[in-house]
Amino acid sequence: MREIVNTSELLSIDGGLSISGSLINAFTSGIKIVLEVGRSFGTSIRRIIIGNLCHV
């Protein structure tokens, strides 16, 4: 059978988000990847505009 939880019991529940070192590391790694993709994309656009491409 299902028990009903009252408000005081709900307020006493602990839990939630804890920021750990691995979470921060994953976030910074994601930012580094986005920056590197943007840098590569910008370089390729600049090389196309200038005409500095390797001919195969």
PDB file of N, CA, C, O and CB in Angstrom:
ATOM      1  N   MET A   1       0.833  -1.173   0.000  1.00  0.00           N
ATOM      2  CA  MET A   1       0.000   0.000   0.000  1.00  0.00           C
ATOM      3  C   MET A   1       0.884   1.244   0.000  1.00  0.00           C
ATOM      4  O   MET A   1       2.007   1.203   0.502  1.00  0.00           O
ATOM      5  CB  MET A   1      -0.951  -0.006   1.208  1.00  0.00           C
ATOM      6  N   ARG A   2       0.412   2.296  -0.531  1.00  0.00           N
ATOM      7  CA  ARG A   2       1.164   3.535  -0.690  1.00  0.00           C
ATOM      8  C   ARG A   2       1.001   4.434   0.532  1.00  0.00           C
ATOM      9  O   ARG A   2      -0.111   4.704   0.986  1.00  0.00           O
ATOM     10  CB  ARG A   2       0.713   4.272  -1.953  1.00  0.00           C
ATOM     11  N   GLU A   3       2.157   4.897   1.058  1.00  0.00           N
ATOM     12  CA  GLU A   3       2.121   5.789   2.206  1.00  0.00           C
ATOM     13  C   GLU A   3       2.166   7.234   1.744  1.00  0.00           C
ATOM     14  O   GLU A   3       2.796   7.549   0.733  1.00  0.00           O
ATOM     15  CB  GLU A   3       3.284   5.494   3.163  1.00  0.00           C
ATOM     16  N   ILE A   4       1.514   8.094   2.466  1.00  0.00           N
ATOM     17  CA  ILE A   4       1.507   9.519   2.161  1.00  0.00           C
ATOM     18  C   ILE A   4       2.594  10.189   2.998  1.00  0.00           C
ATOM     19  O   ILE A   4       2.665   9.989   4.211  1.00  0.00           O
ATOM     20  CB  ILE A   4       0.101  10.157   2.440  1.00  0.00           C
ATOM     21  N   VAL A   5       3.440  10.987   2.341  1.00  0.00           N
ATOM     22  CA  VAL A   5       4.528  11.679   3.019  1.00  0.00           C
ATOM     23  C   VAL A   5       4.058  13.093   3.331  1.00  0.00           C
ATOM     24  O   VAL A   5       3.541  13.790   2.457  1.00  0.00           O
ATOM     25  CB  VAL A   5       5.833  11.692   2.148  1.00  0.00           C
ATOM     26  N   ASN A   6       4.238  13.513   4.574  1.00  0.00           N
ATOM     27  CA  ASN A   6       3.798  14.860   4.925  1.00  0.00           C
ATOM     28  C   ASN A   6       4.896  15.880   4.641  1.00  0.00           C
ATOM     29  O   ASN A   6       6.009  15.505   4.272  1.00  0.00           O
ATOM     30  CB  ASN A   6       3.387  14.922   6.402  1.00  0.00           C
ATOM     31  N   THR A   7       4.595  17.147   4.807  1.00  0.00           N
ATOM     32  CA  THR A   7       5.492  18.245   4.446  1.00  0.00           C
ATOM     33  C   THR A   7       6.772  18.233   5.273  1.00  0.00           C
ATOM     34  O   THR A   7       7.846  18.490   4.729  1.00  0.00           O
ATOM     35  CB  THR A   7       4.783  19.576   4.620  1.00  0.00           C
ATOM     36  N   SER A   8       6.692  17.947   6.554  1.00  0.00           N
ATOM     37  CA  SER A   8       7.893  17.952   7.393  1.00  0.00           C
ATOM     38  C   SER A   8       8.858  16.841   6.979  1.00  0.00           C
ATOM     39  O   SER A   8      10.073  17.019   7.058  1.00  0.00           O
ATOM     40  CB  SER A   8       7.512  17.794   8.875  1.00  0.00           C
ATOM     41  N   GLU A   9       8.335  15.705   6.542  1.00  0.00           N
ATOM     42  CA  GLU A   9       9.196  14.629   6.062  1.00  0.00           C
ATOM     43  C   GLU A   9       9.836  15.006   4.725  1.00  0.00           C
ATOM     44  O   GLU A   9      10.995  14.677   4.475  1.00  0.00           O
ATOM     45  CB  GLU A   9       8.397  13.322   5.922  1.00  0.00           C
ATOM     46  N   LEU A  10       9.096  15.682   3.883  1.00  0.00           N
ATOM     47  CA  LEU A  10       9.650  16.117   2.607  1.00  0.00           C
ATOM     48  C   LEU A  10      10.773  17.121   2.815  1.00  0.00           C
ATOM     49  O   LEU A  10      11.770  17.076   2.094  1.00  0.00           O
ATOM     50  CB  LEU A  10       8.558  16.723   1.729  1.00  0.00           C
ATOM     51  N   LEU A  11      10.642  18.022   3.775  1.00  0.00           N
ATOM     52  CA  LEU A  11      11.666  19.023   4.041  1.00  0.00           C
ATOM     53  C   LEU A  11      12.921  18.417   4.657  1.00  0.00           C
ATOM     54  O   LEU A  11      13.996  19.007   4.559  1.00  0.00           O
ATOM     55  CB  LEU A  11      11.115  20.093   4.953  1.00  0.00           C
ATOM     56  N   SER A  12      12.808  17.260   5.286  1.00  0.00           N
ATOM     57  CA  SER A  12      13.966  16.640   5.935  1.00  0.00           C
ATOM     58  C   SER A  12      14.783  15.770   4.980  1.00  0.00           C
ATOM     59  O   SER A  12      15.819  15.240   5.382  1.00  0.00           O
ATOM     60  CB  SER A  12      13.509  15.805   7.111  1.00  0.00           C
ATOM     61  N   ILE A  13      14.352  15.609   3.738  1.00  0.00           N
ATOM     62  CA  ILE A  13      15.079  14.785   2.772  1.00  0.00           C
ATOM     63  C   ILE A  13      16.313  15.531   2.290  1.00  0.00           C
ATOM     64  O   ILE A  13      16.223  16.679   1.855  1.00  0.00           O
ATOM     65  CB  ILE A  13      14.173  14.404   1.576  1.00  0.00           C
ATOM     66  N   ASP A  14      17.468  14.875   2.368  1.00  0.00           N
ATOM     67  CA  ASP A  14      18.725  15.438   1.874  1.00  0.00           C
ATOM     68  C   ASP A  14      19.022  14.834   0.499  1.00  0.00           C
ATOM     69  O   ASP A  14      18.664  13.691   0.214  1.00  0.00           O
ATOM     70  CB  ASP A  14      19.902  15.163   2.876  1.00  0.00           C
ATOM     71  N   GLY A  15      19.674  15.613  -0.327  1.00  0.00           N
ATOM     72  CA  GLY A  15      20.049  15.118  -1.650  1.00  0.00           C
ATOM     73  C   GLY A  15      20.214  16.277  -2.598  1.00  0.00           C
ATOM     74  O   GLY A  15      20.106  17.440  -2.211  1.00  0.00           O
ATOM     75  N   GLY A  16      20.475  15.948  -3.835  1.00  0.00           N
ATOM     76  CA  GLY A  16      20.596  16.986  -4.842  1.00  0.00           C
ATOM     77  C   GLY A  16      21.946  16.968  -5.510  1.00  0.00           C
ATOM     78  O   GLY A  16      22.654  15.961  -5.498  1.00  0.00           O
ATOM     79  N   LEU A  17      22.288  18.078  -6.083  1.00  0.00           N
ATOM     80  CA  LEU A  17      23.501  18.205  -6.870  1.00  0.00           C
ATOM     81  C   LEU A  17      24.701  18.504  -5.988  1.00  0.00           C
ATOM     82  O   LEU A  17      24.665  19.392  -5.136  1.00  0.00           O
ATOM     83  CB  LEU A  17      23.338  19.291  -7.917  1.00  0.00           C
ATOM     84  N   SER A  18      25.750  17.753  -6.210  1.00  0.00           N
ATOM     85  CA  SER A  18      27.019  18.064  -5.563  1.00  0.00           C
ATOM     86  C   SER A  18      28.056  18.238  -6.663  1.00  0.00           C
ATOM     87  O   SER A  18      28.198  17.391  -7.545  1.00  0.00           O
ATOM     88  CB  SER A  18      27.443  16.942  -4.542  1.00  0.00           C
ATOM     89  N   ILE A  19      28.770  19.342  -6.595  1.00  0.00           N
ATOM     90  CA  ILE A  19      29.753  19.642  -7.624  1.00  0.00           C
ATOM     91  C   ILE A  19      31.069  18.989  -7.219  1.00  0.00           C
ATOM     92  O   ILE A  19      31.658  19.328  -6.192  1.00  0.00           O
ATOM     93  CB  ILE A  19      29.921  21.187  -7.824  1.00  0.00           C
ATOM     94  N   SER A  20      31.515  18.056  -8.037  1.00  0.00           N
ATOM     95  CA  SER A  20      32.763  17.353  -7.741  1.00  0.00           C
ATOM     96  C   SER A  20      33.831  17.765  -8.746  1.00  0.00           C
ATOM     97  O   SER A  20      33.555  18.472  -9.715  1.00  0.00           O
ATOM     98  CB  SER A  20      32.554  15.816  -7.767  1.00  0.00           C
ATOM     99  N   GLY A  21      35.025  17.322  -8.502  1.00  0.00           N
ATOM    100  CA  GLY A  21      36.136  17.630  -9.391  1.00  0.00           C
ATOM    101  C   GLY A  21      35.941  17.054 -10.785  1.00  0.00           C
ATOM    102  O   GLY A  21      36.303  17.686 -11.777  1.00  0.00           O
ATOM    103  N   SER A  22      35.374  15.866 -10.865  1.00  0.00           N
ATOM    104  CA  SER A  22      35.163  15.252 -12.180  1.00  0.00           C
ATOM    105  C   SER A  22      34.092  15.992 -12.974  1.00  0.00           C
ATOM    106  O   SER A  22      34.174  16.053 -14.201  1.00  0.00           O
ATOM    107  CB  SER A  22      34.770  13.781 -12.023  1.00  0.00           C
ATOM    108  N   LEU A  23      33.100  16.550 -12.307  1.00  0.00           N
ATOM    109  CA  LEU A  23      32.084  17.332 -12.995  1.00  0.00           C
ATOM    110  C   LEU A  23      32.677  18.623 -13.548  1.00  0.00           C
ATOM    111  O   LEU A  23      32.370  19.011 -14.675  1.00  0.00           O
ATOM    112  CB  LEU A  23      30.920  17.643 -12.053  1.00  0.00           C
ATOM    113  N   ILE A  24      33.510  19.280 -12.779  1.00  0.00           N
ATOM    114  CA  ILE A  24      34.177  20.507 -13.236  1.00  0.00           C
ATOM    115  C   ILE A  24      35.116  20.191 -14.389  1.00  0.00           C
ATOM    116  O   ILE A  24      35.178  20.942 -15.362  1.00  0.00           O
ATOM    117  CB  ILE A  24      34.955  21.178 -12.079  1.00  0.00           C
ATOM    118  N   ASN A  25      35.851  19.081 -14.289  1.00  0.00           N
ATOM    119  CA  ASN A  25      36.769  18.679 -15.346  1.00  0.00           C
ATOM    120  C   ASN A  25      36.020  18.388 -16.642  1.00  0.00           C
ATOM    121  O   ASN A  25      36.479  18.780 -17.715  1.00  0.00           O
ATOM    122  CB  ASN A  25      37.571  17.455 -14.916  1.00  0.00           C
ATOM    123  N   ALA A  26      34.894  17.717 -16.565  1.00  0.00           N
ATOM    124  CA  ALA A  26      34.099  17.426 -17.756  1.00  0.00           C
ATOM    125  C   ALA A  26      33.568  18.708 -18.385  1.00  0.00           C
ATOM    126  O   ALA A  26      33.546  18.837 -19.609  1.00  0.00           O
ATOM    127  CB  ALA A  26      32.940  16.491 -17.409  1.00  0.00           C
ATOM    128  N   PHE A  27      33.144  19.647 -17.559  1.00  0.00           N
ATOM    129  CA  PHE A  27      32.621  20.917 -18.062  1.00  0.00           C
ATOM    130  C   PHE A  27      33.712  21.707 -18.777  1.00  0.00           C
ATOM    131  O   PHE A  27      33.478  22.241 -19.861  1.00  0.00           O
ATOM    132  CB  PHE A  27      32.031  21.749 -16.913  1.00  0.00           C
ATOM    133  N   THR A  28      34.904  21.787 -18.181  1.00  0.00           N
ATOM    134  CA  THR A  28      35.996  22.530 -18.816  1.00  0.00           C
ATOM    135  C   THR A  28      36.479  21.828 -20.082  1.00  0.00           C
ATOM    136  O   THR A  28      36.880  22.491 -21.039  1.00  0.00           O
ATOM    137  CB  THR A  28      37.161  22.705 -17.836  1.00  0.00           C
ATOM    138  N   SER A  29      36.448  20.507 -20.100  1.00  0.00           N
ATOM    139  CA  SER A  29      36.825  19.778 -21.312  1.00  0.00           C
ATOM    140  C   SER A  29      35.835  20.075 -22.439  1.00  0.00           C
ATOM    141  O   SER A  29      36.237  20.227 -23.592  1.00  0.00           O
ATOM    142  CB  SER A  29      36.888  18.257 -21.036  1.00  0.00           C
ATOM    143  N   GLY A  30      34.568  20.157 -22.117  1.00  0.00           N
ATOM    144  CA  GLY A  30      33.559  20.506 -23.117  1.00  0.00           C
ATOM    145  C   GLY A  30      33.772  21.903 -23.672  1.00  0.00           C
ATOM    146  O   GLY A  30      33.627  22.126 -24.874  1.00  0.00           O
ATOM    147  N   ILE A  31      34.114  22.840 -22.805  1.00  0.00           N
ATOM    148  CA  ILE A  31      34.377  24.210 -23.259  1.00  0.00           C
ATOM    149  C   ILE A  31      35.606  24.245 -24.155  1.00  0.00           C
ATOM    150  O   ILE A  31      35.609  24.951 -25.163  1.00  0.00           O
ATOM    151  CB  ILE A  31      34.568  25.156 -22.055  1.00  0.00           C
ATOM    152  N   LYS A  32      36.655  23.495 -23.808  1.00  0.00           N
ATOM    153  CA  LYS A  32      37.855  23.442 -24.628  1.00  0.00           C
ATOM    154  C   LYS A  32      37.552  22.884 -26.018  1.00  0.00           C
ATOM    155  O   LYS A  32      38.085  23.378 -27.011  1.00  0.00           O
ATOM    156  CB  LYS A  32      38.924  22.597 -23.943  1.00  0.00           C
ATOM    157  N   ILE A  33      36.711  21.870 -26.096  1.00  0.00           N
ATOM    158  CA  ILE A  33      36.357  21.281 -27.386  1.00  0.00           C
ATOM    159  C   ILE A  33      35.594  22.287 -28.238  1.00  0.00           C
ATOM    160  O   ILE A  33      35.873  22.422 -29.430  1.00  0.00           O
ATOM    161  CB  ILE A  33      35.519  20.005 -27.189  1.00  0.00           C
ATOM    162  N   VAL A  34      34.641  22.991 -27.648  1.00  0.00           N
ATOM    163  CA  VAL A  34      33.869  23.995 -28.391  1.00  0.00           C
ATOM    164  C   VAL A  34      34.785  25.103 -28.898  1.00  0.00           C
ATOM    165  O   VAL A  34      34.644  25.545 -30.038  1.00  0.00           O
ATOM    166  CB  VAL A  34      32.751  24.590 -27.505  1.00  0.00           C
ATOM    167  N   LEU A  35      35.716  25.554 -28.071  1.00  0.00           N
ATOM    168  CA  LEU A  35      36.650  26.606 -28.489  1.00  0.00           C
ATOM    169  C   LEU A  35      37.556  26.131 -29.619  1.00  0.00           C
ATOM    170  O   LEU A  35      37.822  26.882 -30.557  1.00  0.00           O
ATOM    171  CB  LEU A  35      37.499  27.065 -27.301  1.00  0.00           C
ATOM    172  N   GLU A  36      38.029  24.896 -29.537  1.00  0.00           N
ATOM    173  CA  GLU A  36      38.909  24.362 -30.584  1.00  0.00           C
ATOM    174  C   GLU A  36      38.168  24.198 -31.907  1.00  0.00           C
ATOM    175  O   GLU A  36      38.734  24.468 -32.967  1.00  0.00           O
ATOM    176  CB  GLU A  36      39.498  23.016 -30.148  1.00  0.00           C
ATOM    177  N   VAL A  37      36.927  23.764 -31.862  1.00  0.00           N
ATOM    178  CA  VAL A  37      36.122  23.651 -33.085  1.00  0.00           C
ATOM    179  C   VAL A  37      35.905  25.027 -33.691  1.00  0.00           C
ATOM    180  O   VAL A  37      36.011  25.183 -34.908  1.00  0.00           O
ATOM    181  CB  VAL A  37      34.761  22.973 -32.792  1.00  0.00           C
ATOM    182  N   GLY A  38      35.607  26.018 -32.880  1.00  0.00           N
ATOM    183  CA  GLY A  38      35.429  27.381 -33.375  1.00  0.00           C
ATOM    184  C   GLY A  38      36.704  27.944 -33.963  1.00  0.00           C
ATOM    185  O   GLY A  38      36.671  28.621 -34.990  1.00  0.00           O
ATOM    186  N   ARG A  39      37.817  27.672 -33.326  1.00  0.00           N
ATOM    187  CA  ARG A  39      39.112  28.139 -33.823  1.00  0.00           C
ATOM    188  C   ARG A  39      39.436  27.500 -35.172  1.00  0.00           C
ATOM    189  O   ARG A  39      39.891  28.183 -36.090  1.00  0.00           O
ATOM    190  CB  ARG A  39      40.225  27.823 -32.806  1.00  0.00           C
ATOM    191  N   SER A  40      39.205  26.205 -35.294  1.00  0.00           N
ATOM    192  CA  SER A  40      39.463  25.502 -36.559  1.00  0.00           C
ATOM    193  C   SER A  40      38.538  26.004 -37.664  1.00  0.00           C
ATOM    194  O   SER A  40      38.968  26.189 -38.803  1.00  0.00           O
ATOM    195  CB  SER A  40      39.285  23.983 -36.376  1.00  0.00           C
ATOM    196  N   PHE A  41      37.286  26.222 -37.332  1.00  0.00           N
ATOM    197  CA  PHE A  41      36.323  26.717 -38.306  1.00  0.00           C
ATOM    198  C   PHE A  41      36.703  28.117 -38.770  1.00  0.00           C
ATOM    199  O   PHE A  41      36.632  28.415 -39.963  1.00  0.00           O
ATOM    200  CB  PHE A  41      34.909  26.718 -37.714  1.00  0.00           C
ATOM    201  N   GLY A  42      37.102  28.970 -37.849  1.00  0.00           N
ATOM    202  CA  GLY A  42      37.527  30.320 -38.207  1.00  0.00           C
ATOM    203  C   GLY A  42      38.769  30.320 -39.072  1.00  0.00           C
ATOM    204  O   GLY A  42      38.870  31.109 -40.012  1.00  0.00           O
ATOM    205  N   THR A  43      39.716  29.444 -38.768  1.00  0.00           N
ATOM    206  CA  THR A  43      40.935  29.340 -39.575  1.00  0.00           C
ATOM    207  C   THR A  43      40.611  28.878 -40.985  1.00  0.00           C
ATOM    208  O   THR A  43      41.175  29.393 -41.951  1.00  0.00           O
ATOM    209  CB  THR A  43      41.933  28.376 -38.924  1.00  0.00           C
ATOM    210  N   SER A  44      39.712  27.919 -41.114  1.00  0.00           N
ATOM    211  CA  SER A  44      39.360  27.432 -42.453  1.00  0.00           C
ATOM    212  C   SER A  44      38.648  28.516 -43.265  1.00  0.00           C
ATOM    213  O   SER A  44      38.887  28.641 -44.466  1.00  0.00           O
ATOM    214  CB  SER A  44      38.469  26.179 -42.351  1.00  0.00           C
ATOM    215  N   ILE A  45      37.787  29.291 -42.632  1.00  0.00           N
ATOM    216  CA  ILE A  45      37.123  30.393 -43.347  1.00  0.00           C
ATOM    217  C   ILE A  45      38.150  31.431 -43.786  1.00  0.00           C
ATOM    218  O   ILE A  45      38.092  31.925 -44.912  1.00  0.00           O
ATOM    219  CB  ILE A  45      36.041  31.056 -42.455  1.00  0.00           C
ATOM    220  N   ARG A  46      39.092  31.765 -42.899  1.00  0.00           N
ATOM    221  CA  ARG A  46      40.126  32.740 -43.242  1.00  0.00           C
ATOM    222  C   ARG A  46      40.980  32.249 -44.403  1.00  0.00           C
ATOM    223  O   ARG A  46      41.293  33.026 -45.305  1.00  0.00           O
ATOM    224  CB  ARG A  46      41.010  33.032 -42.029  1.00  0.00           C
ATOM    225  N   ARG A  47      41.362  30.980 -44.397  1.00  0.00           N
ATOM    226  CA  ARG A  47      42.188  30.443 -45.481  1.00  0.00           C
ATOM    227  C   ARG A  47      41.439  30.405 -46.800  1.00  0.00           C
ATOM    228  O   ARG A  47      42.042  30.611 -47.853  1.00  0.00           O
ATOM    229  CB  ARG A  47      42.674  29.050 -45.131  1.00  0.00           C
ATOM    230  N   ILE A  48      40.144  30.148 -46.767  1.00  0.00           N
ATOM    231  CA  ILE A  48      39.337  30.148 -47.995  1.00  0.00           C
ATOM    232  C   ILE A  48      39.246  31.556 -48.553  1.00  0.00           C
ATOM    233  O   ILE A  48      39.386  31.749 -49.760  1.00  0.00           O
ATOM    234  CB  ILE A  48      37.921  29.582 -47.729  1.00  0.00           C
ATOM    235  N   ILE A  49      39.012  32.551 -47.695  1.00  0.00           N
ATOM    236  CA  ILE A  49      38.881  33.928 -48.137  1.00  0.00           C
ATOM    237  C   ILE A  49      40.195  34.450 -48.713  1.00  0.00           C
ATOM    238  O   ILE A  49      40.198  35.102 -49.757  1.00  0.00           O
ATOM    239  CB  ILE A  49      38.424  34.810 -46.984  1.00  0.00           C
ATOM    240  N   ILE A  50      41.304  34.169 -48.044  1.00  0.00           N
ATOM    241  CA  ILE A  50      42.610  34.637 -48.496  1.00  0.00           C
ATOM    242  C   ILE A  50      43.072  33.859 -49.728  1.00  0.00           C
ATOM    243  O   ILE A  50      43.824  34.390 -50.545  1.00  0.00           O
ATOM    244  CB  ILE A  50      43.645  34.507 -47.368  1.00  0.00           C
ATOM    245  N   GLY A  51      42.636  32.620 -49.871  1.00  0.00           N
ATOM    246  CA  GLY A  51      43.051  31.794 -51.002  1.00  0.00           C
ATOM    247  C   GLY A  51      44.314  31.008 -50.693  1.00  0.00           C
ATOM    248  O   GLY A  51      45.018  30.584 -51.609  1.00  0.00           O
ATOM    249  N   ASN A  52      44.605  30.811 -49.432  1.00  0.00           N
ATOM    250  CA  ASN A  52      45.794  30.092 -48.999  1.00  0.00           C
ATOM    251  C   ASN A  52      45.446  28.616 -48.759  1.00  0.00           C
ATOM    252  O   ASN A  52      45.444  28.153 -47.618  1.00  0.00           O
ATOM    253  CB  ASN A  52      46.386  30.736 -47.712  1.00  0.00           C
ATOM    254  N   LEU A  53      45.151  27.881 -49.841  1.00  0.00           N
ATOM    255  CA  LEU A  53      44.768  26.479 -49.735  1.00  0.00           C
ATOM    256  C   LEU A  53      45.799  25.613 -50.427  1.00  0.00           C
ATOM    257  O   LEU A  53      46.454  26.045 -51.375  1.00  0.00           O
ATOM    258  CB  LEU A  53      43.374  26.242 -50.336  1.00  0.00           C
ATOM    259  N   CYS A  54      45.937  24.394 -49.950  1.00  0.00           N
ATOM    260  CA  CYS A  54      46.832  23.427 -50.592  1.00  0.00           C
ATOM    261  C   CYS A  54      46.076  22.792 -51.760  1.00  0.00           C
ATOM    262  O   CYS A  54      44.951  22.322 -51.590  1.00  0.00           O
ATOM    263  CB  CYS A  54      47.328  22.329 -49.568  1.00  0.00           C
ATOM    264  N   HIS A  55      46.687  22.780 -52.931  1.00  0.00           N
ATOM    265  CA  HIS A  55      46.052  22.177 -54.103  1.00  0.00           C
ATOM    266  C   HIS A  55      46.519  20.742 -54.216  1.00  0.00           C
ATOM    267  O   HIS A  55      47.719  20.470 -54.205  1.00  0.00           O
ATOM    268  CB  HIS A  55      46.381  22.972 -55.404  1.00  0.00           C
ATOM    269  N   VAL A  56      45.578  19.828 -54.322  1.00  0.00           N
ATOM    270  CA  VAL A  56      45.882  18.395 -54.378  1.00  0.00           C
ATOM    271  C   VAL A  56      45.845  17.922 -55.799  1.00  0.00           C
ATOM    272  O   VAL A  56      46.074  16.742 -56.063  1.00  0.00           O
ATOM    273  CB  VAL A  56      44.903  17.583 -53.526  1.00  0.00           C
TER     274      VAL A  56
END
